[in-house]
């Protein structure tokens, strides 16, 4: 029996290496990439190795039944491979608890670049305390109602961070403890950069 054209196409895909397939999927959106997981168990496994994840969560009145939220949980909690980049955009699309848990999981996966854009949420998202001592984090971009905190018990703050971008970070008052943390964060980064420049020129 002659093979159909679709069977031949499937055979061509089967002959590709996982690395090449992952490279091809990198040109698609995260949502499009994960749609390929229905092809086979191999493709389902490949999807857990995509290095960059980008999620946009639209406004919802019922986070418990949101398919967008469920897709983020499915992608992160099943993953064991390290993560290069995670971007999360939410316009009242999830709860602060969801965002906190996802960032915590990303830290477990040694995320290198983290970008959070939280808009119009009722309560600010308090980021995990261990974010400030992550050795893998190189880029941190925060926008909207997110609040980083510093681990004052550690002598090192953001040991590997090279890029910090803050936009429209909202605080309750000038006496807010998180403003103090933010000022200290910027101070630590300046000291870290100057120290590196000193060693490079020494």
Rosetta blueprint (number, residue, H / E / L):
1 X L
2 X L
3 X L
4 X L
5 X H
6 X H
7 X H
8 X H
9 X H
10 X H
11 X H
12 X H
13 X H
14 X H
15 X L
16 X L
17 X L
18 X H
19 X H
20 X H
21 X H
22 X H
23 X H
24 X H
25 X H
26 X L
27 X L
28 X L
29 X L
30 X H
31 X H
32 X H
33 X H
34 X H
35 X H
36 X H
37 X H
38 X H
39 X L
40 X L
41 X H
42 X H
43 X H
44 X H
45 X H
46 X H
47 X H
48 X L
49 X L
50 X L
51 X L
52 X E
53 X E
54 X E
55 X E
56 X E
57 X E
58 X L
59 X L
60 X L
61 X L
62 X L
63 X H
64 X H
65 X H
66 X L
67 X H
68 X H
69 X H
70 X H
71 X H
72 X H
73 X H
74 X H
75 X H
76 X H
77 X H
78 X L
79 X L
80 X L
81 X L
82 X L
83 X L
84 X L
85 X E
86 X E
87 X E
88 X E
89 X E
90 X E
91 X E
92 X L
93 X L
94 X L
95 X L
96 X H
97 X H
98 X H
99 X H
100 X H
101 X H
102 X H
103 X H
104 X H
105 X H
106 X H
107 X H
108 X H
109 X L
110 X L
111 X L
112 X L
113 X E
114 X E
115 X E
116 X E
117 X E
118 X E
119 X E
120 X L
121 X L
122 X L
123 X L
124 X L
125 X E
126 X E
127 X L
128 X L
129 X H
130 X H
131 X H
132 X H
133 X H
134 X L
135 X L
136 X L
137 X L
138 X L
139 X E
140 X E
141 X E
142 X E
143 X E
144 X E
145 X L
146 X E
147 X E
148 X L
149 X L
150 X L
151 X L
152 X L
153 X L
154 X L
155 X L
156 X L
157 X L
158 X L
159 X L
160 X L
161 X L
162 X L
163 X E
164 X E
165 X E
166 X E
167 X E
168 X L
169 X L
170 X L
171 X L
172 X L
173 X L
174 X L
175 X L
176 X L
177 X H
178 X H
179 X H
180 X H
181 X H
182 X H
183 X H
184 X H
185 X H
186 X H
187 X H
188 X H
189 X H
190 X H
191 X H
192 X H
193 X H
194 X H
195 X H
196 X H
197 X H
198 X H
199 X H
200 X H
201 X H
202 X L
